[in-house]
C-alpha cells in the first residue's frame, strides 16, 4: 500500500507542478491565500506530535499528507453497498447540524470526536468561518465529476465506450 501511495503522490505532485498549481513564492490570489491559511490553521489545531500515530491497517497508508484507504470491499452485485459508498463520498464537507451560535455571537462548530487536548468545539467569527469554507468550494466551472476505468479521459478503450465529443465544445 505504501509503495502504491508513494507512486500516487509522485504522480499527483508532478501533475500539479506541470499545471502550475504549486506556487513557488506563495499564494497569488485571495482564494489561494484562504486555502493556505486554512491548512495552516488545521495543522495548528491538530498538532502532529500530540496525535497518536495512524493505525497500521493492512490496506491503509499515510505519507506526507496523502492517504490511501482501500479497506472497504464491495461484492460485484452489492448495489446497496455501492450506493452507500457513493453517498459517503459525495457528502458535504461541512455538517450543518453541528453549527450553532455561541453566547458571544461567534459561530461554534461541534467536533465529531474531541481533539487529543479535549477540545470539543471550534469557535469562529463569521469572517473566519467564511475563510475556512471558501477553501472547500470548488473554483467556478470546475468539473466535479471524475471518471475512472474505461471512462477516464486517458483510457485506451475510451473511444469504444464513450460517444464522440461535439465539435464546438472544449475537451475538458
N, C-alpha and C positions, 0 to 999 in steps of 0.2 A: 504494500500500500504506500509506504513512504517513497519508494522508487517511482511509482506512478505519479504521486503528488509532486515529487521533485520535477518530473517531466512536464506536468501541467503548469506548475509555477513558472518554469523556464519559458514555456511557450506563451503564457499569458503576458509575462513581463516583456518578452521580445515583441509581441504584438502591440502592447501599449507604447513601447518605445518607438516602434515603426510608425504608429499613428500619431505620435507626438503627444500622447496623453500623460506622460510622466514629465512634469515640468522640472527643469534643472535648477532654476533660481528660486522658485516659489510660486504661489498661486498668482495667476494673471487676472482673473476676474472675480467678481463677488461670489458667485456660486462655488468656485474652487476654494476661495478663502473660507466660506462657511463649512464646506466639506472637510477641509484641513483642520479647522477649529473643532468640528465635531469629533474627528478622530483623536485629536489631542486630548479633548475632554474625556473621551471614553477611556483612554489609557490612564488618565489621571484618576478616574473614579475606580477603576479596577486595576489596582497596582499589580504588576506582574509578579513581584516577589511574594505577595500576600496570597495569591490564588494557589490552590493545590494544583499539582501537575495534571495534565489531561490523563484520563484513564487510558490504559493500554488495551484497547479493544482490537480484536484481530482485523477488522475491516474498517478501521478509522485511522486517520493520520493527520497530524498537525505540523506545519512547517512555516515559520516566518510569516505569520498572519494568514496563511492559506490553510484550509481544512478540507478534508475529503471524508465523506461518510457513506459507506456502502454497506451498512448493517441492516438495511431493510430489504427483505426478499418478498417478491410477489410471484404467485403462480401465473402461468400464461393465461388462464381463464378467470382470474380473480378480478372481475370488473369493479366490484365494490371497493376492494383494496386499492386498485389503481385510482379510482375516483377520490378516495380518502387521501392518498398520497398527493394527487394533483391539487386538491383543495388546500392541503397543508402548504404546498409550495407556492400557491397563488394568494395566500392570505396577506393581509395588510401588514406593514412594518410597525404600526403603532396600534396597540389595543386601546380603543377609545374608552372602554368601560373602566380602565384603570386611571383615567384622568379625573381630577377633581380640583376645586378651588380651595386653597388654604385660607385660613382666617386673615392673614396679612395681605391677601389679594393675589399672591403668586399662585402658579399652577403646580399642583403636586401630581407626580406620576408614581403610582404604587408598583414596586418591583414584583415580579412573579415569585422570585426567591430572594431572600436577603443576601446582600453582599457579604463577603467574609468579615468585614468590620461591623456587621449588624445593621447596616443602612437598609431601610425598607422603602423609603420614598425619596425621590429626587425632586427638588424644588426649582422652578424656573420662573423668570419673569416672562411676560408674553413674547417679547422680542427674542429672548434666549431660546424659548421653545420653537419659535418660527425658524430661527437659525438652524436648529437641530433637524427639524422636519424638512427644511429646504434641501438638505443634503440627501434625503431619501426620495425626493421627487425626481423622476427621470427628466432629462432635457427635452425640450419641445421636439416633436416629430421623431422621437426615438422609437424604433421598432421594438416592442416589448415581447413579441412572440419569437421564441428561439426554436429552431428546427434541428432535429438530430437524426442520425442514421441516414437512410436514403433520401430524406427530405432536407438534409443540411445543404447549405449553399455550395460547398465544395465536394459533395459526394459524387463519385464516379457514375453511380446509377441514377442520379437525379434526372437527367434528360429523359429517362424512360418512365419516370413516375410522376413528374410534375408537368403541368401544361406549359407550353412556351409562354414567355413573358410578352406583354403587349408592347408594341413598337414605341409608343410615346412615353412610357414610364421609365424611370431610372431602375437599375437592377437592385437597389438596396432598399 
